[in-house]
C-alpha cells in the first residue's frame, strides 16, 4: 500500500489557482475591504447588517451557514463580536476558521488600538480591555488592515498574492491622498460630542477634540442628569453632536437644542455591498459633519 504524503500545515489551507476564496466578514466595512483587496478572487458574505449595532447581535442560522462555508473569517476582534460570534462559530463547526488558524483574520490585531483598559469592569460600562475596536472610521488604520489582509489572502490563494498586495497599496494610496484634504477641511473644528466611542479614531486623525459622550458610560443609555450636566459643561462653546444610524436621537436632540449646536446622524458602515468609493464617501460625510461645528 502506497504511503500517504503529508503536506506542510500552511499548505493545507491553500486553494487551487482557479478557486474562489469564500470570505465571511463580520461587518460591512470589513466586507468592503475584503472585496476591495480580493477582487473577483473572493466571494464575501457579511454577517452583521450595517444598520445594526455589532455589539448586540445574536447568532443566527444564516451566520452559521456562512461560517460553515467560509475559507476565511474576517472579524473585527478586540471583543466587539464577543456576544455572538463564538456561538455562531460553535454552530458552524468549521475548524479552519477558528482563532489561531490560517482561516481566521482579526482586524484589530493588525493595528495599534486606543482607549485600552486594565480589566473589564461593568461599573465602567461596556469597556474593551484590549482597546477601542471601532477602527473603521480611520482610513490610515484601514489601509494597514488591508495590507495585512492581502498577505492572508495570498496564503490562501498564492497565485493571486501580487494582485492582492497591489490592490491594498492602491487603497492605501487613495486613503493617504484623501486624509490630507480631510485634515484641511476639519481644521478649526471646535469639537464633537459623540454618542459612543465609535468615531474616536477619526477625530484623533483629524486633530479634533471629543468634548463628551451622550452615553454616561460606554453601552449605558443616557440619563436626564447626565445630559443636563453635559449642557452645563459645554454651554457657550461651539461644537457638533454626532450619532449613528442605530443610536437613539433623543439624547442628541436634547443636547443640540439646549446648546444651539448642529447635529448629524451618520452611517458608521458602508452599505451591505459597498465598495471603496462608498467607504471614502462615508468618511467625507463624517468630516463634513465634524466641520459644521466651527
N, C-alpha and C positions, 0 to 999 in steps of 0.2 A: 504494500500500500504506500502511495506517494505521501511523503511528509508535507504538511501544510506549511506555507511560508508566512511568517509573521511580519507584518508591516510596522514601521515605526509609528508610535502613537499619534504624532502630529499629522501623519498622512491619512489616518483613518477618517478624519473629518473632511478631507478634501473631496470636492465633487469633480465629476468629469468635465472636460472643457466646454461641452455644449449644454451643461445643466444650468437650471435657474436656481439661484440661492433663495430659498423661502425664508423671509425675514418677518419675525413678529416684533413690532415696535410698540412699546407701552404707551407712547403719546404721539400725537400727530406731528409735533416738531421733530421728534426722532424719526418718524416715518418719512418726513420730508428730507431729512439728512441722508437716510439710507437710500432713498430713490435718487437723490442728487449725486451721491457718490457711486452707487451701484449701477445706475442707468438701466438698460434693458437686461442686465445680468441678474437683477433681483426682482422678486415679487414680494411686495410689502403688505402686511396686514397690520392695521393699527388697533390696539386693544381698548384704549380709553377714548371715548368720544371727546372732541375738542371743546365742547361746551359743558363738560363736567369736571368737577374738581378731582384730580387724580389721587388726592389723599384718601378720598372717602368712597371709593367704588367697592363693589362686591364681585367676587369671582363668578363668572357665568360660563355656561357650557360652550358658548361661542368662543370665548377666550381659550378654553381648554383645547378645543379643536384646532385653533390656530397655532397654539403652542405645540400640540402633538405633531403637527405637520412641519414645524419650523426647523430649519438648519441653523438659524442664528436668532437669538433673542437679544434685542437691543433695549436695555432698560435705562431708566434714569439713575436709580441707585440712591445712596445716602438715605435709605429707608423711606423714600417718598411713596413707594408702592407696597410698603410693608403690610398694609391692611388687607390686601387682596392677591398680590402676585404669588406669594408662597402657596396659597390654596389652589390657585389656578395651575401652577406648576405641578403640584401634587396630583391633581386630577388629570393632567396631560400625560403623565408617565413617559416623558421624553428625556432620558438621562443625558443626552448630548448637549442640552441647553441649560443644564444646571450650573450653579455658581462653581467656578473653578475649571469648567470645561471650555474647549475652544468655541463652542456654540453659544457661550454667554458673554455679553459685552455690556459693561456698565459705564454710562456716560460720565457720571460724577467722579469715577476713579481716574479719569484721564486729565483732569484739570484741578488746580488748587481751589478749595472752597472757602467761603467766608462764613462768619457767624457760627463758628464751632462752639459746642458746649461741652462741659466736663462730663455730664451724665444726663440721661433722660429723667426729667422731673416734672410730673404732671402739674405741680403747683406753678410751673413757669410756662404752662401751655403746651401746645403741640410742637415741642422743640426737636431738632435733629442733631444729636450729639456729633455726628460725623461732619456736619456743616450744612449750610443752606443748599438744598437740592435744585433750586429754581435758576439754573444756569442758562436757560434757553434765550433769555432776552439780552444776553451778552454775545454779540456776534463774534468777538475775538475768541471766547471760550468755545463757541460752537465750531469755529474753524479748527481749533485744536482737537476737539472731539472728532470732527470729520477726518482729520489726518489719521487719528488712531483707528477709526472705523475702516478707513481704506486699507490699512495694514491687516486688520482682522478679516475683511472680505477677501483680501489677497491670499490668506492662508486657506480659505475655503475654496477659492477659485483662482489658483495660481496663474492661469492663462490671462486673467483679467486684471492682475495686480497693477500693471503700469497704467491702465485706463483709470482704475480706482484712484490711484495716487494723483494722477493729472486732474481728475475731477475735484478732488479735495483741495488741491492747490488753487484751482480756479475759484472755488467757493471762498477760500481764504483771501485771495486777491481782491475779489469783489467786496468782501466784508471790510477789508482794510481801507479801500477807497471810500466806502460809504461812511465808515467811522469818522474819518476826518471831517466830512461835511456835517454829520450829526453833531459833533462837538461844537462846531461853529454855530449851528442852529440853536443849540441849547445854552450857549454861553450867555451868562447873565440871568438865567432862571433862578428864582429866589428859593425854590424848594418845593417838596412834594409831600403830601400826606397819602400814604398807601393804605389799602385795606389790610393786606397781609405782606409778609416779606418776600413777595414774588417778583418785584422789579428792582431789588437792591443791587444786583449785578449791573444792570443797565445804568442806574443812577450813579454808581461808583465809576463806571466807564465814562460817563458824561461829566463827572465832577459836580453833580447837583445833589444837595443835601436832602436826606429824608428827615422831615420835620416831626413825624409822628405816624401812628397807625390807628386805623379805625378799630381794629381789634385791641382790647386791653392786653391780651397775651395771644400768641400765635394759636389759631384754631378756636379761640374763645369769642363768642358773639359780643358785640359792643353793648355796654350799659349806658343808660342816660347820664350817670355820674361821670363815666369816662369821657363821653363825648363833650359834656359841659366843661370838664377840666381842660380838654384839648382846645376848645374855643377860647377859654380864658388865657391859656398859654400863648395862643397864636393870634389873638385879636390885634389888629393894627399892622400885621405883617402881610406880605404878599406871598402867594403860593397857589397850588392847584391840588385838587383831590382826585386821585385816580383809583379806579377799581375795575374788576374784570367781569366777564360775562356771567360767571356763576356766583358772584357775590351780591349780597343784598344791597339795594340802592338806598335803604332807609338811613343808615348812618352817614354815608357820603352826602346825601341830600341835606341832612341836618347841618353838617359842617359847612358845606358850600353856602347854604342860605345864611347862616349866622356869621360867617367870616367874610362873605361877599366875594368868594373865590370862584373861579371856574371849576367845573368838574367834568370828568370824562369816563365813560365805561369803555373798556378796551379789551380786545381779544388777546389772551396770552398764548394762544396756539394757532397755528395756521389751519385752514380747512382740512378736512379729512384727507384729501388727495392733493394738498397744496404743494407747490414746488418752491425752489429757492427764491424766485421772484416774489411769490406770496409772502415768504418769510421776511425779505427785506422791506416789502411794503408794510408789513405789520410793525416792524421796528420804526419805519417812517411815522406811522400813526402815533406810536408812543412818544417819539421825540417831539413831534408837533404838539402833543398834549402837554408834555413837560414844559415846553417853551411858552405855553399860554399863561403860565404863572409869573411872567416877568413883571 
